[in-house]
């Protein structure tokens, strides 16, 4: 018999992390005929999750939403018309529930899990069968819970512009050690590409090298890291792809590093906002493409999962794993930038699956 109540967090207001409210017995609505009830075993956090309760997220949200887009679990029950999944299947949530393939639409922008659609920081949640994907067979629940946002974003950044998609021999520049950057590093190496990574820590630099980075630049000690990255690229011509996570504060350096006809994919603004930033004309001056990326489609998610299984890619998960009840501590831990890679919330003791 399907459960009728669930433990869950919701965001009430925009008072910062105090807006997070825990309910131990929230009602589970009746399952729709096209819906799938997921029993979540793990979820992971993204920077977006931290700024939604602070009122700083630029895309649609609703008050009272269950937070977090990323979750891995098993199908507990299915509606009468569901054909894509059956009870017992291992599944992951699609970030924008209406972005199934092709360019993102205005409607898809309003279907973000953890923003408008209730998210994964709960034991049980119902989703349209179209808004779920099969979990990679080579990963456990904790590893797989990291994929929905950061991994798909990195994949889209490297492969989403099909005419300029990543290819073997290209050079990729990543920034820092957050989820998107580490996934981009792993995907690029699997594709036979070179990777130049930046970080602010010598200890993190060693980990980046172990993950396969060909060169690591400390941006704290080298403020002109963009020019350094260009010099380190083959023949000093520049890099083909940049995953720009810093935003306005690092864009000048990205432009200094890019090769003519290269692609800068703007992912976020971890460095904060600044009026002192390059103008649009710099795209012409550097003869490059600059594109905004908001995660990716279900088709991209599924293609990425195939690549993960084929190449044995294992997500980088922070050593500190929090319980569902410890969510506020997890938010603060991530806000203080104590994490390396993806920060995971373990739900219901599910974690590692038997492969």
Buried (B, 14 or more C-beta within 10 A) or exposed (E): EBEEEBBBBBBBEBEBBEBBEBBEEBEBEEBBEBBBBBBBBBBBBBBBBBBBBEEEBEEEBEEEBBBBBBBBBBBBBBBEEBEBBEEEBBBBBBBBBBBBEEEBEEEBBBBBBBBBBBBBBBBBBBBBBBBBBBBBEBBBBBBBBBBBBBBBBBBBBBBBBEEBEBEEEBBBBBBBBBBBBBBBBBBBBBBEBBBBBBBEBEEBBEBBEEBBBBBBBBBEEBEBBBBBBBEBBEEEEBBBBBBBBBBBBBBBBBBBBBBEEBBBBBBBBBBEEBEEEBEEEBBEEBEBBBBEBBBBBBEBBBBBBEBBEEBEBEBBBBEBBBEBEBBBEBBEBBBEEEBBBBBBBBBBEBBEBEE
